[in-house]
Amino acid sequence: MSENKKRGASAYLLVFGILAAIIAAAALSTLLFNRTATTGLQGGNLSYYGRAPQIVGISSWINSPPLNITKLKGKVVLVDFWTYSCINCIRTIPFLNALNREYGGDGLVIIGVHTPEFQFEHNLTNVEAAVRRFNITYPVALDNNYGTWGAYNNQYWPADYLVDANGIIRYESFGEGPESFNGLQQAIRGLLEAANYPLPQQNVSLADQLNFTQPISPEMYLGYGEIQSGRSNYFGEALHPASAYNYTIPNAIQPDVIYLSGDWYSAQDSIIAEGNNSRLILVYRAKDLNVVASGNGGNSTIRILLNGTTPSQDRIGSNVRLYNGIATAGIGQSQLYNLINASSYGVSQIEINASTGFRIYTFTFG
């Protein structure tokens, strides 16, 4: 072969090699950074969901200075989306606290991204109080403007995104339950092992307090705006938006339907007792019953009946007190209040008699 031909062949091979390298790099980039899951071997045969977005648009940090996903390279990072009045989120917090205690010193960083569902959850003081109440010691970022929520294209509370030591999302989990807890812990252990961190011999053990096989009543939103936006209407009588109205409970009632009696004001995100004759009845299926609520000027009182009578001491929730044969709860700042905490699952009827200014946003069940 002539020298010119050799040079031409070499140039062709060089160009071809460069093109092949570019194509291979592009393919690898798509494999690693496309949000669609692809299988990988490192870290317990987990998937690749793409490079983790930064924690952005944060108004305040609790328990930590501002954190950056890039600067956490080498660590395994768990990004947990939550909000303090969400019962599903609250039930995951003991597990997250346990993970933080067990693995936090050995390569795991948990970032709780608090993205509010209600207006009152934007308040830093309220979130700080919730962090103390739930004994959260890992970093919490206030995502009041949904910056990080949008960056992760998230849609759920709670939601967990597990990031490996190279900054790639390797595991996603939404909701709660034994399967979610077990899968998340195994993924954490796999990624810590892949990053050469020491592992405790035993897994974190969290006794499951819920019977996830029972048909629990759904979370119920009480504002007229929720109904207008397409969420389910749980009211037995049509609401009168942005106005006060005197409601009447019918003779026949159905499960998972909210019935009002007396004067109530229907707000966009809640209903508000307008007088001391305001009453609410609901037949529900669960073990526990909670409300997200607030009081007039930070202080209102409700009286509750369970199946037509005062609930016994072993069935009242943590925010209810028995006094002179009456079960009452003082409702102050906007937060989740536990009204019923029964020992077993069942179908029950709750009746709430409210003082003026009692404001209820949601019912949640466990």
KATA-V427560 format. One record per run of one state. SS is the DSSP state (h for helix, s for strand, l for the rest). FROM is the first residue (numbers start at 1). TO is the last residue. If there is no record, write none. Layout:
ss={SS & SS}
from={FROM & FROM}
to={TO & TO}
This chain:
ss={l & h & l & s & l & h & l & s & l & s & l & s & l & h & l & s & l & h & l & s & l & h & l & h & l & s & l & h & l & s & l & s & l & h & l & s & l & h & l & s & l & s & l & s & l & s & l & s & l & s & l & s & l & h & l & s & l & s & l & s & l & s & l & s & l & s & l & s & l}
from={1 & 3 & 34 & 38 & 40 & 42 & 46 & 47 & 49 & 51 & 52 & 60 & 63 & 70 & 73 & 76 & 83 & 87 & 104 & 108 & 115 & 119 & 123 & 124 & 134 & 139 & 143 & 147 & 152 & 159 & 164 & 168 & 175 & 178 & 195 & 220 & 222 & 224 & 229 & 235 & 236 & 241 & 242 & 244 & 248 & 255 & 256 & 258 & 267 & 271 & 274 & 278 & 295 & 296 & 299 & 300 & 307 & 309 & 310 & 316 & 317 & 321 & 324 & 326 & 332 & 335 & 355 & 359 & 366}
to={2 & 33 & 37 & 39 & 41 & 45 & 46 & 48 & 50 & 51 & 59 & 62 & 69 & 72 & 75 & 82 & 86 & 103 & 107 & 114 & 118 & 122 & 123 & 133 & 138 & 142 & 146 & 151 & 158 & 163 & 167 & 174 & 177 & 194 & 219 & 221 & 223 & 228 & 234 & 235 & 240 & 241 & 243 & 247 & 254 & 255 & 257 & 266 & 270 & 273 & 277 & 294 & 295 & 298 & 299 & 306 & 308 & 309 & 315 & 316 & 320 & 323 & 325 & 331 & 334 & 354 & 358 & 365 & 366}
